[in-house]
């Protein structure tokens, strides 16, 4: 394996933490004897092109320095290749890194873990989801949460977390369950009224909301969490419990395990790793061992 490592950096991640975090992460890798070069694009498309070029050129690893948005972009470059992915989780959500047991907002520690994994073959094969021509590592979301994202993305003010808090309040005012058609591995089509359907390769999204708390990233299966046709009052009780994963015991919540799922519902958008995919219907497949990741040792 080449000793040159590529740091894939988002300078705007976490209000500038991406750019600041690159330096201690690079220092940890250089201290371990690796040559480090930075991959930085003018925009998402340019960044992905440069990341793919680094992978094609044989970089020893692509290490994403940022949040789940940048990790999602990195996955498009490394999935299905032999190039391992490292994660320096310094964004807002950090759900992919958290699911792998990596440190959050500690770039020096994350850099040391990556270096140690490269030196001692601490590389783990994990599953990814494949939907609409994209790879995703955490959760494919649809329903109430995707409506909140849609509304937040249309809002010009305020910025940051406050935007989505206001969007959630507005969506609660207009809240209604949606008629879904859901088809799993066995081919049986289920017609359900649901508040949301979350397809989890990993357990959490949205910065630690454990919507698919039982999901494992190396079992070849999605955990599909369905929140049924609950009232607004019930949703307000169930949604906060998702941060602890205790919502799964609620009678309005069911969980299915499958390697493939098709979701259809009128007027709903799908989001994977927080990135918009487009309107349903969408079909997602779990691809076992689709990416090699640098993880902490035992």
CORJOZI-V960393 format. One line per field, one symbol per residue. burial: b if it has 16 or more other ideal C-beta (glycine too) atoms within 10 Angstrom, else e. A space follows every 10 residues. Layout:
# CORJOZI-V960393
burial: ???
This chain:
# CORJOZI-V960393
burial: eeeebbbbbb eebbeebbbe bbebbbebbe ebebebeebb beeeeebbeb bbebbeeebb bbbbbbbbbb bbbbbebbbe eebbbbbbbb bbbbbbbbbb ebbbebbbbb bbbbbbbbee ebbbebbbbb beebbbbbbb bbbbbbbbbb bbeeeeeeee eebbebbbee beeeeebbeb ebbbeeeeee ebebbbbbbb bbbbbbbebb bbbebbbeee bbbbbbbbeb eeebbeebbe bbbebebbeb ebbeebbbbb bbbbbeebbb bbbbeebeeb ebebebbeeb bbbbbbee
